[in-house]
C-alpha cells in the first residue's frame, strides 16, 4: 500500500515528462514480444493469429510507449479473434488488480524510485503549513481511490470506477494548484525535467509520434474507421466537455462556485458520464468492440511499459 500511496500522490502532478528522444527511430521494443506471449498464452492463438497480431503491433511502434501503439492491434483482433477468445480477453478487464499491475510495472522500470524522488523534492519546497495540507490531501486521495477500487472488486461497474478515480485525480490537481506558489510549480517543472533526463540515459528512444496528439488521434480514427460525421461529432463532444471541466475547475480554484470538494468531484462525474453517453450513441457496435479490446490490451501492456505520467 505504501507503493500505491506514493504513486497516487504524484501520478498526475508530475505529468508530461517523457518527450525527449521521441523523434529517434526505434526498433521493436521487448514489451511487444511480452504482450504477444501473454495474448498467445491466454487466448491460445494459432500460428496465423499470432503472426497477424505481431505485425499489427509492429505497425504501431512509432507511438511507443503510448497506448496508441495498440490501436492497430485492437482493430486486427476484433476481426481475427473468435467470440470465445474475445470473451477471454474481456475477462481480464473485470478481474484486474491495480496494485499488482503497479508492482509489476515498477519491477520492470523502477518507476516508484522516480516518484519517491519527486515527492521528496516537493516536500523540500514546502512550508510546514503547506506540508500539513499536502499530507491531508494525499490521505484523502488515497482513501477515495481505494474506495472506488474496492467498490469495483465488490462487483460495481468498471465505468463507475474509472469516472470516480478521474474525478479524484482532477480534484487533487485543483487542490495542488491552490496549494503551490508559482515559484514552487516552476521549480517542480525544472526538477522533473532533470530527473527524467537522467532516467533516460542509456535507454532506448521513444517513437516519433509519442505524445503527438494529432497523430495519436489519427491512429484511433483509422482503427475505428470513423466517418467524417463521427469525427466531427466526437470533436464537438470533446471540446464541449473540456470547456465545462475547465470552467468548473477555474471556479473551484478561485472560490467562485462555493462548491465543496465532494460536489466538485460529483460534477466532474456528471460531465464525464454525459459525454460518454453521447459518444456511445455515435459509435457502431463493431467500433465499441474495438474500443473494449483496446482497453483490455492496455491493462496487459501496463505491466511492461513505463506509464503513469501522461
N, C-alpha and C positions, 0 to 999 in steps of 0.2 A: 504494500500500500504506500510505503514511503516513496517508491519509484513513481507510482502513479500520481502521488501528491505533487512532486516536483515537476513532472511533465505537464500536468494540468495547470500548474501555476504559471507556466511560461509558454505553453504550446501556441498561443496566438499572439502573445505580447511581442515576442521576438520573431516576427514573421518576415518572409521575403528576403532571405539572405543566401540563396544558392544560385545566383545568376552569373557568377564568374565562370569562365571557361565554357559557357554554354554554346559558343559558336564553333567549338572544336569538333570535328567529326569523330564519331565513336564507333567501335565495333560492337558486336552483340555483347551486352553485359552478362555476367554469370547469373544474375537474377532471372533472366529469360529462361534459362535451362532449368533452374529451380522450379519455376512456375509450371513449365511444361511437364516436368516429372510429377509434380503434385497433381496436375489435372489428369495425366495419364494413369496414375495410380488410383485416384478417387473415382474417375469416370470410366476406367477400363477402355481407354481409347484404342482403336485399332490403328494399324500402321498408317493408313491413309489419313485418318483423322489427326493423328499425331503430327504427321508431316505438314498437313494443311495448317494446323494450329501454329506450328513453329514459324512457318512462312508469314502468316498474318501478324504474328507478334513482331517479327523482324521488320515488317513494314512500318511499325510504329516507333522504331528506335530513336528517331530524331526528337521524340518527346521525352525520352528517358531523363529523370525518373518520375515525371508527372504521370498521373493516372490516365492521361490522354493516350499514352502508349498502348492502352488496352482496347481502344475503340474498334480498331480493325479486327482484332481477335474476337471481340464480343459479337460483331456482325457476322463473322465467319461461323462461330459456334452456334449462333441462332439458326443457321441453315444446316449445319453439319451434324449436330447432336440429335440423338433420339430423344423422345419425351422422357424416357426413364433417366437418361443421362442429365437432362435439364433439371429434372426433379432432384437428383442427387446434388447437382451444382447449387441449386437454390437452398437446399437443406443447410448449407454452411452459413447462410445469412441468419437463419433462425437459431443457430447453435454456437455462434462465435463468442469468444471470451476476450473482451478488450484488454484485460490485464495480461493475458497470455500473449496476445499479439504484441503488446508494448514490450514485454520481456524478450520475445523472440527478435523483435526489431533491434532492440538495444544490444542483444548478443552479437548481431551482425555488424552494427555500425557504431557502437559506443555512444549512442545518442544522449543517454542520460548525463554523461560527463559534460557534454555541451550545455545542457540545461542547468546543471548544477553551477557551472562557472558563471553563466549569465545571471542566475538567480543571486548568487553571492555578490556579483558586481552591482546588481540593482540595489541590494540591501546596503552596500557600502556607500551608495549615493544618498540614501535617505536620512532624514532627521528621525529622531526617536519617535516623534509623534506620527510620522508617516509610516514607520515600521509597524506600529500597533495597528493602524488601519489596514495596511497591506496584509499582515498575518490574518486578520479577521476576514478580509476578502478571500484569501486563499482557502481558509477553513470553510467558508460558506460555499465557495465554488466547488470544492472537492465534495462536500456533502450533497450538494444538489446534483452534481454529475453522477455520483454513486447511487442516488435515489432513482434517477432515470434508468441507469443500467440495471439496478436491482429490479425495478418495475418491468423492464423488458424480459429479464430472465424469469420473472413470475408471469410470463405469458401476456404482457401488454404488447401493443403494436410497435413494430420497429420504426415506423414513421413517427410515432409519438416520441420515441426515444431520441431520434435524430433531431426533431424540431426542438425538443426540450433542451438537449445539450447545446444546440446552436444558440438558443435564447440565453442560456447561462454564459456562454462564451462572449456573446455580444454585450451582455450586461457587464461582464468583467472588463472588457475593453473600455467601455464607457467609464467605469469607475476608475480605471488606471489613467484615463485622460484627465479626469478630475483631480486625481491624487498627485500626478507628476508635474513638475515645472517644465517649461520649455527647455531649460538648460539640461535637466536630467534626461529628457527624451532625446536630445541631441547626443549626449554622452553615451546613452544606450545604443543609439544607431551606429556611432563610431566603433564602439566596443564589439558589437555583433559582427561588423564587417571584418574587424581584426581577427576575431576567433574563427570566423568562417573561412577566411583566407588561410589561416594556419591549418585548419582541418582538411582543406582540400589539397594541401601539398602532398604530392606523391600519389594522389588518387586520380582515377580516370575523369575525363571531362564529361560535360553534360551534352545532351542532344541539342542541336542548333535551334530547335523550336521550343526548348524547355522554357516555361513561363512566358511564351509568346502567346498572349491571349487570343489574338486573331487567328493564328494557325491552329491553336487548340480548339477553338470554336468551329473552324472548318472541318477538322477531323471528326468532331461529333456530328456535324451536319452530313458529312459523307457517309459515315457509318449508319446513320439513321435514314439516309436518303430522303432528307426533308425537301419539301416543295418550297417555292418562294413564298407562298402564302403562310405556310407553317413557320418559316424563319422569321417573317415579319411579325406574326402574332406573338411568337416567343420573345422576340426582342422588345415588343411593347410591354409584355408582362414583366420582363426582367427590369426594364427601365422604370416602370411604374412602382414595382416593389422596392427597388433601390431608393427611389425618391422618398417613399413613405418611411423606410427604415432610417434614412439619413435625417429626415426631419424629426422623427421620433427621438433619435439619439441626440441630436443637437438640442432639442428641447429638454431632454433629461439632463444632459451635461450642464446646461445653462440654468436649470431650475425653473424653466418657463412652464412646463406642463404640470408640475407638482405631483408627478407620478411616483408611487412607491416603487421600490426595486421589483417587488413581485408583480405589480401591474405592468411595469415596463417589460418584463420578460413575457408576460401573458400577451401583451400587444404584439410582440415580435412573433410569437407562435401563431397568432391570428393572421397576421400579414402573410407569413410564410405558408400557412395552411391554405389560405385563399389562392395564393399564387400556384401552389401545387395542384389544386383542383382545376384551376384554369388551364394549366399546362397539360394535364391529363386529358382534357377534352380535345386537345389539338392532336395528340399522338394517336397513331393506329395501334392495333393490338401487337403487331409484329415489332413496331418501334418500342413499345413499352417492354416487350420481352428482351430486346437488345439492351435496354437501359438496365433491366434487372440483372442480366448476365454480366454487364459491365460492373455493377455493384458487387456481385459475387466474386468477380475476378479481383477487384480492388482489395477485398478482405484477405485474399491469399497473397497478393502482391505486397501488401503492407508488412508482411513478415520479413521481407528481404530487402526492401528499398527504404533508404533513409527518408522519413516523412515527418509531418507534424509542424512544419514551419511555413507552409504555403497558405 
